[in-house]
Amino acid sequence: MAYISEISNKPLERGNDKNQDQTFDLLEKINIEFSCVSNDVVETMEECEELDKVLGVEIRKSLLVRNQKKTRYYLVVMPASKRCDMKELALLLDENKLSFASSSDMLSLLNSIPGSLSIMGLINDKDNRVQLVFDKSVLASEYFGCNTGTNKSHLKLKTSDVIDKILPSINHEPIIVDIK
């Protein structure tokens, strides 16, 4: 990655990305303190490592998975270094089988594309079709790192603000699991 801006505690310039604008609108509306950077496009967790260093927080891995019948979708959030065993996750979520959701599912459900998946996409899930799932280790950290709904800007938030303020304001409650 070539470019990472200096850290800001104010919203980035508006009008460049709808998801980013919605994220900053929400954070301002519910009075959440944050740090953010704008950056060149990142598409992998390895590319996020530079962002981790600048922001002082690990950017969390987000996966969108679905059940076999495509009737239930889960946004799974976990540490970047953790691997997700789909069979184990299916057992934890009381599903027979899970698969990765398609890019068209990401777009229709969360207005997201591969590489930009984030809890902030849940702002677009007005019908609560996506169940948020946190690996329990995510909750043990004081801070939470994610993108703004675009892979061109990233946030550092207090984990307590994510759980106690952001998620309730967008009507989402996480299931907590222990992914081994």
PAZAPA-4460 file (N, C-alpha, C; in steps of 0.05 Angstrom, whole numbers, plus 32768, in hexadecimal, padded with zeros to 4 digits):
% residues 180
    n_x    n_y    n_z   ca_x   ca_y   ca_z    c_x    c_y    c_z   seq   type   mol
   8011   7FE9   8000   8000   8000   8000   8012   8019   8000     1      M     A
   800C   802B   7FEF   801D   8043   7FED   8014   805A   7FFF     2      A     A
   7FFA   805E   8001   7FF1   8077   800F   7FE0   8070   8027     3      Y     A
   7FE6   807C   803D   7FD5   807D   8055   7FD6   8099   805F     4      I     A
   7FBF   80A6   8063   7FBF   80C1   806D   7FC7   80C3   808A     5      S     A
   7FCB   80DB   8094   7FCF   80DE   80B0   7FB4   80D8   80BE     6      E     A
   7FB6   80D1   80D8   7F9E   80CA   80E7   7F8E   80E3   80EC     7      I     A
   7F74   80E0   80E9   7F61   80F6   80EE   7F4C   80ED   8103     8      S     A
   7F42   8100   8112   7F2C   80FA   8124   7F12   8107   811B     9      N     A
   7F12   810E   8101   7EFB   811B   80F5   7EF4   810B   80DC    10      K     A
   7EDB   810C   80D3   7ED3   80FE   80BB   7EE4   8106   80A3    11      P     A
   7EE9   80F3   8092   7EF8   80F9   8079   7EE5   8108   8066    12      L     A
   7EF0   8113   8051   7EE1   8122   803D   7EC9   8113   8034    13      E     A
   7EB2   8121   8033   7E99   8114   802B   7E96   8114   800D    14      R     A
   7E85   8103   8003   7E7E   8102   7FE7   7E8E   80EF   7FD6    15      G     A
   7EA2   80E2   7FE2   7EB3   80CF   7FD2   7EA7   80B3   7FD2    16      N     A
   7E99   80AC   7FE7   7E8E   8091   7FEA   7E76   8091   7FFC    17      D     A
   7E60   8086   7FF2   7E47   8086   8001   7E49   8077   801C    18      K     A
   7E56   8060   801C   7E59   8050   8034   7E6A   805F   8049    19      N     A
   7E80   806B   8040   7E91   807B   8052   7E81   8092   805E    20      Q     A
   7E71   80A0   804D   7E61   80B6   8057   7E4D   80AD   806C    21      D     A
   7E40   8096   8066   7E2C   808C   807A   7E3A   8085   8094    22      Q     A
   7E52   807A   8093   7E60   8072   80AB   7E66   808B   80BC    23      T     A
   7E71   80A0   80AF   7E77   80B8   80BE   7E5E   80C6   80C8    24      F     A
   7E48   80C5   80B8   7E2F   80D1   80C1   7E26   80C3   80DB    25      D     A
   7E27   80A8   80DB   7E1F   8099   80F3   7E31   80A0   810B    26      L     A
   7E4B   809F   8107   7E5D   80A5   811D   7E59   80C1   8129    27      L     A
   7E53   80D4   8118   7E4D   80EF   8122   7E32   80F0   8130    28      E     A
   7E1E   80E3   8125   7E03   80E3   8130   7E03   80D8   814C    29      K     A
   7E12   80C2   8151   7E11   80B6   816B   7E2A   80BD   817C    30      I     A
   7E38   80D1   8172   7E4E   80DD   8182   7E64   80C9   818A    31      N     A
   7E6F   80BC   8175   7E84   80A8   817A   7E9F   80B4   8173    32      I     A
   7EB2   80B2   8185   7ECE   80BA   8180   7EDB   80A5   816F    33      E     A
   7EEC   80AD   815D   7EFA   809A   814B   7F14   80A7   8141    34      F     A
   7F25   8096   8137   7F3C   809E   8127   7F38   8091   810C    35      S     A
   7F41   809F   80F7   7F3E   8094   80DC   7F55   809C   80CA    36      C     A
   7F59   808D   80B5   7F6C   8093   80A0   7F5E   808E   8085    37      V     A
   7F67   809C   8071   7F61   8094   8055   7F79   8086   804A    38      S     A
   7F76   8075   8037   7F8C   8065   802D   7F87   805C   8011    39      N     A
   7F9C   8052   8004   7F99   8045   7FEB   7F88   802B   7FF0    40      D     A
   7F7C   8021   7FDB   7F6B   8009   7FDD   7F7A   7FF2   7FEA    41      V     A
   7F6E   7FE5   7FFE   7F78   7FCC   8009   7F63   7FB7   8005    42      V     A
   7F6D   7F9F   7FFD   7F5A   7F89   7FF8   7F5F   7F70   8008    43      E     A
   7F76   7F70   8017   7F7C   7F58   8026   7F83   7F60   8043    44      T     A
   7F82   7F4D   8055   7F8A   7F52   8070   7FA7   7F58   8073    45      M     A
   7FB7   7F4C   8061   7FD4   7F52   8061   7FD9   7F6F   805B    46      E     A
   7FCA   7F7A   8048   7FCD   7F96   8041   7FC4   7FA8   8058    47      E     A
   7FB3   7F9F   8069   7FA9   7FAF   8080   7FBE   7FB1   8096    48      C     A
   7FD3   7FA1   8095   7FE7   7FA2   80AB   7FF4   7FBE   80AE    49      E     A
   7FF8   7FCC   8098   8003   7FE7   8099   7FEF   7FFA   80A7    50      E     A
   7FD6   7FF6   80A1   7FC1   8006   80AE   7FC0   8001   80CC    51      L     A
   7FC3   7FE7   80D3   7FC4   7FE0   80EF   7FD9   7FF0   80FE    52      D     A
   7FF1   7FF2   80F2   8007   8000   80FF   8001   801E   8102    53      K     A
   7FF6   802A   80ED   7FF0   8046   80EE   7FDA   804D   8102    54      V     A
   7FC5   803D   8101   7FAE   8043   8113   7FB2   8038   812F    55      L     A
   7FC4   8025   8132   7FC8   8019   814D   7FB2   8006   8155    56      G     A
   7FA7   7FF9   8141   7F91   7FE6   8146   7F91   7FD2   812F    57      V     A
   7F89   7FB9   8135   7F87   7FA5   8120   7F6D   7FA9   8111    58      E     A
   7F6E   7FAB   80F6   7F56   7FAB   80E6   7F4B   7F8F   80E6    59      I     A
   7F32   7F8C   80ED   7F25   7F72   80F0   7F1D   7F66   80D6    60      R     A
   7F1F   7F4C   80D4   7F17   7F3D   80BD   7EF8   7F3A   80BE    61      K     A
   7EEB   7F3F   80A7   7ECE   7F3C   80A5   7EC8   7F29   808E    62      S     A
   7EB8   7F15   8093   7EB0   7F02   807F   7E91   7F01   807E    63      L     A
   7E86   7F00   8066   7E69   7EFC   8063   7E64   7EE0   805A    64      L     A
   7E56   7ED1   806B   7E50   7EB5   8065   7E32   7EB1   8066    65      V     A
   7E29   7E9B   805A   7E0D   7E95   8058   7E08   7E77   805D    66      R     A
   7DEF   7E71   8064   7DE8   7E55   8067   7DE3   7E49   804B    67      N     A
   7DDF   7E2F   804A   7DDC   7E21   8031   7DC4   7E2B   8021    68      Q     A
   7DAE   7E31   802F   7D95   7E39   8021   7D95   7E57   801A    69      K     A
   7DAA   7E65   8021   7DAC   7E82   801D   7D95   7E92   802B    70      K     A
   7D8D   7E87   8042   7D78   7E95   8051   7D84   7EA4   8069    71      T     A
   7D9C   7E9E   8071   7DA9   7EAC   8088   7DC5   7EB3   8080    72      R     A
   7DCC   7ECD   8086   7DE6   7ED7   8080   7DF3   7EE1   809A    73      Y     A
   7E0E   7EDD   809C   7E1D   7EE4   80B4   7E35   7EF5   80AC    74      Y     A
   7E38   7F0C   80B9   7E51   7F1C   80B6   7E62   7F14   80CE    75      L     A
   7E78   7F05   80C8   7E89   7EFA   80DC   7EA2   7F0D   80DF    76      V     A
   7EA6   7F16   80F7   7EBC   7F29   80FD   7ED0   7F1B   8110    77      V     A
   7EE9   7F1B   8109   7EFD   7F0D   8118   7F18   7F1A   8115    78      M     A
   7F2C   7F12   8125   7F47   7F1C   8121   7F52   7F16   8105    79      P     A
   7F62   7F27   80FB   7F6D   7F24   80E0   7F7D   7F0A   80DD    80      A     A
   7F8A   7F02   80F2   7F9C   7EEA   80F0   7F8D   7ED0   80F3    81      S     A
   7F74   7ED1   80FB   7F65   7EB8   8100   7F59   7EAD   80E7    82      K     A
   7F5B   7E93   80E4   7F4E   7E85   80CE   7F32   7E7C   80D6    83      R     A
   7F20   7E7B   80C3   7F05   7E73   80C9   7EFF   7E58   80BD    84      C     A
   7EFB   7E44   80CE   7EF3   7E29   80C6   7ED5   7E2A   80C2    85      D     A
   7ECC   7E28   80AA   7EAF   7E2B   80A4   7E9E   7E15   80B1    86      M     A
   7EA9   7DFD   80B3   7E9B   7DE7   80C0   7E97   7DED   80DE    87      K     A
   7EAC   7DF7   80EB   7EAA   7DFE   8107   7E97   7E15   810B    88      E     A
   7E99   7E29   80FA   7E87   7E40   80FC   7E6A   7E38   80F8    89      L     A
   7E65   7E26   80E5   7E49   7E1C   80E1   7E3F   7E0F   80FB    90      A     A
   7E4F   7E00   8108   7E47   7DF3   8121   7E41   7E08   8136    91      L     A
   7E52   7E1D   8138   7E4E   7E32   814C   7E34   7E41   8147    92      L     A
   7E2D   7E44   812E   7E15   7E53   8127   7DFC   7E41   8122    93      L     A
   7DFF   7E28   8128   7DE9   7E14   8125   7DDE   7E13   8109    94      D     A
   7DF1   7E13   80F6   7DEB   7E10   80DA   7DF6   7DF6   80D0    95      E     A
   7DEA   7DEA   80BB   7DF4   7DD1   80B0   7E0E   7DD7   80A0    96      N     A
   7E0E   7DEC   8090   7E24   7DF2   807F   7E25   7E10   807A    97      K     A
   7E3C   7E1B   8079   7E40   7E38   8072   7E52   7E3A   805A    98      L     A
   7E4D   7E4E   804A   7E5D   7E55   8033   7E62   7E73   8032    99      S     A
   7E76   7E7B   8024   7E7B   7E98   8021   7E64   7EA3   800F   100      F     A
   7E5A   7EBA   8017   7E46   7EC8   8007   7E53   7ED3   7FED   101      A     A
   7E44   7ED7   7FD9   7E4E   7EE1   7FC0   7E52   7EFF   7FC1   102      S     A
   7E60   7F0A   7FAE   7E64   7F27   7FAD   7E4A   7F35   7FA7   103      S     A
   7E38   7F28   7F99   7E1D   7F34   7F94   7E0D   7F35   7FAE   104      S     A
   7E11   7F20   7FC0   7E04   7F21   7FDA   7E0F   7F38   7FEB   105      D     A
   7E29   7F3B   7FEA   7E36   7F51   7FF9   7E2A   7F6C   7FF1   106      M     A
   7E28   7F6F   7FD7   7E1E   7F89   7FCC   7E00   7F8D   7FD4   107      L     A
   7DF0   7F79   7FD0   7DD3   7F7C   7FD5   7DCD   7F7F   7FF3   108      S     A
   7DDC   7F71   8004   7DD6   7F71   8021   7DE3   7F88   8030   109      L     A
   7DFC   7F8E   8029   7E0C   7FA1   8039   7E17   7FB8   8028   110      L     A
   7E10   7FB9   800F   7E1B   7FCD   7FFC   7E3A   7FCD   7FFE   111      N     A
   7E45   7FB4   7FFD   7E62   7FB1   8000   7E6C   7F9F   7FE9   112      S     A
   7E86   7FA2   7FE4   7E93   7F91   7FD0   7EAA   7F83   7FDE   113      I     A
   7EB4   7F6D   7FD2   7ECB   7F5F   7FDE   7EE2   7F72   7FE4   114      P     A
   7EED   7F6F   7FFC   7F03   7F80   8004   7EF9   7F98   8014   115      G     A
   7EDF   7F9D   8014   7ED4   7FB4   8023   7EC0   7FAC   8038   116      S     A
   7EBE   7F93   803E   7EAB   7F89   8052   7EB3   7F93   806E   117      L     A
   7E9F   7F9C   807C   7EA4   7FA8   8097   7E8A   7FA9   80A6   118      S     A
   7E8C   7FAB   80C1   7E73   7FAF   80D0   7E64   7FC7   80C8   119      I     A
   7E71   7FDB   80BC   7E64   7FF3   80B4   7E50   7FEE   809D   120      M     A
   7E54   7FD8   808F   7E40   7FD0   807A   7E25   7FCA   8086   121      G     A
   7E24   7FC3   80A0   7E0A   7FBD   80AC   7DF8   7FD6   80AD   122      L     A
   7E03   7FED   80AA   7DF2   8006   80A7   7DDE   8002   8091   123      I     A
   7DE6   7FF3   807C   7DD5   7FEF   8065   7DC2   7FD7   8068   124      N     A
   7DC4   7FC8   807D   7DB4   7FB1   8082   7D9B   7FB8   8093   125      D     A
   7D8A   7FC8   8087   7D72   7FD2   8095   7D5E   7FBC   809D   126      K     A
   7D5E   7FA6   808E   7D4B   7F91   8093   7D57   7F7B   80A4   127      D     A
   7D6F   7F7F   80AF   7D7C   7F6C   80C0   7D7E   7F50   80B4   128      N     A
   7D86   7F4F   809B   7D8A   7F35   808E   7DA4   7F28   8095   129      R     A
   7DB7   7F38   80A0   7DD2   7F2F   80A6   7DD5   7F2E   80C5   130      V     A
   7DDD   7F17   80CF   7DE3   7F14   80EC   7E00   7F19   80F0   131      Q     A
   7E07   7F2B   8102   7E22   7F31   8109   7E2D   7F1B   811C   132      L     A
   7E45   7F12   8117   7E52   7EFD   8128   7E6E   7F07   812E   133      V     A
   7E74   7F0A   8148   7E8E   7F12   8151   7E9D   7EF9   815D   134      F     A
   7EB6   7EF6   8155   7EC7   7EE4   8164   7ECB   7EF1   817F   135      D     A
   7ECA   7EE2   8195   7ECB   7EEE   81B0   7EE5   7EFD   81B5   136      K     A
   7EFA   7EF6   81A7   7F14   7F04   81AC   7F13   7F21   81A2   137      S     A
   7F01   7F27   8190   7EFE   7F43   8186   7EF5   7F55   819D   138      V     A
   7EE4   7F4A   81AF   7ED9   7F5A   81C5   7EED   7F5E   81DB   139      L     A
   7F03   7F4F   81DB   7F17   7F52   81F0   7F29   7F6A   81EB   140      A     A
   7F29   7F75   81D3   7F3A   7F8B   81CC   7F2D   7FA6   81D3   141      S     A
   7F3C   7FB9   81DD   7F31   7FD3   81E3   7F28   7FE2   81CA   142      E     A
   7F36   7FDD   81B4   7F30   7FEB   819B   7F28   7FD8   8185   143      Y     A
   7F19   7FE2   8171   7F0F   7FD3   815B   7F16   7FE2   8141   144      F     A
   7F22   7FD4   812F   7F2A   7FDF   8115   7F1A   7FD4   80FE   145      G     A
   7F10   7FE6   80ED   7F00   7FDD   80D6   7F01   7FF2   80C0   146      C     A
   7EF7   7FEC   80A9   7EF5   8001   8095   7EDA   800F   8097   147      N     A
   7ED7   8024   8088   7EBE   8034   8089   7EA9   802B   8076   148      T     A
   7EAC   8013   806B   7E9A   8009   8056   7EA7   800B   803B   149      G     A
   7EBE   8017   803A   7ECF   8017   8022   7EEB   8010   802A   150      T     A
   7EFA   8003   8019   7F15   7FFB   8020   7F29   8011   801B   151      N     A
   7F1F   802A   801A   7F31   8041   8016   7F32   8052   802F   152      K     A
   7F26   804A   8045   7F28   8058   805E   7F22   8045   8075   153      S     A
   7F2F   804A   808C   7F2D   8037   80A2   7F2B   8047   80BD   154      H     A
   7F1F   8039   80D0   7F18   8045   80EA   7F24   8036   8102   155      L     A
   7F29   8045   8117   7F2F   803A   8131   7F19   8044   8143   156      K     A
   7F0B   8031   814F   7EF4   8036   8161   7EF9   8028   817C   157      L     A
   7EEC   8032   8191   7EEC   8022   81A9   7ED9   800B   81A6   158      K     A
   7EE2   7FF3   81AD   7ED1   7FDB   81AB   7EB7   7FDF   81BA   159      T     A
   7EB8   7FEC   81D2   7EA0   7FF1   81E1   7E8C   8003   81D2   160      S     A
   7E96   8016   81C3   7E84   8027   81B3   7E77   8017   819D   161      D     A
   7E86   8004   8191   7E7A   7FF3   817C   7E63   7FE3   8188   162      V     A
   7E68   7FD6   819E   7E54   7FC4   81AB   7E3D   7FD4   81B7   163      I     A
   7E43   7FE9   81C6   7E2E   7FF7   81D5   7E20   800E   81C7   164      D     A
   7E2C   8018   81B1   7E1F   802F   81A4   7E1B   802B   8186   165      K     A
   7E2F   8022   8177   7E2C   8020   815A   7E19   800A   8153   166      I     A
   7E1D   7FF2   815D   7E0C   7FDC   8155   7DEF   7FE0   815D   167      L     A
   7DE9   7FE9   8176   7DCD   7FEF   817C   7DC0   8004   816A   168      P     A
   7DD0   8018   8162   7DC5   802E   8152   7DBE   8024   8136   169      S     A
   7DC9   800E   812D   7DC2   8003   8112   7DB3   7FE8   8115   170      I     A
   7DA9   7FE3   812E   7D98   7FCD   8133   7DA4   7FB1   812E   171      N     A
   7DBD   7FAE   8136   7DCB   7F94   8133   7DD7   7F8C   814E   172      H     A
   7DD3   7F73   8155   7DDE   7F68   816E   7DEF   7F50   8166   173      E     A
   7E08   7F4F   816F   7E19   7F39   8166   7E14   7F1F   8175   174      P     A
   7E19   7F0A   8168   7E1D   7EF0   8175   7E3A   7EEE   817A   175      I     A
   7E41   7EE4   8192   7E5E   7EE1   8199   7E65   7EC3   8199   176      I     A
   7E7A   7EBD   818A   7E83   7EA1   8188   7EA1   7EA0   818D   177      V     A
   7EAA   7E88   8192   7EC7   7E83   8196   7ED1   7E73   817F   178      D     A
   7EDC   7E81   816B   7EE7   7E73   8153   7F03   7E69   815A   179      I     A
   7F07   7E50   8159   7F21   7E44   8160   7F35   7E46   814A   180      K     A
***
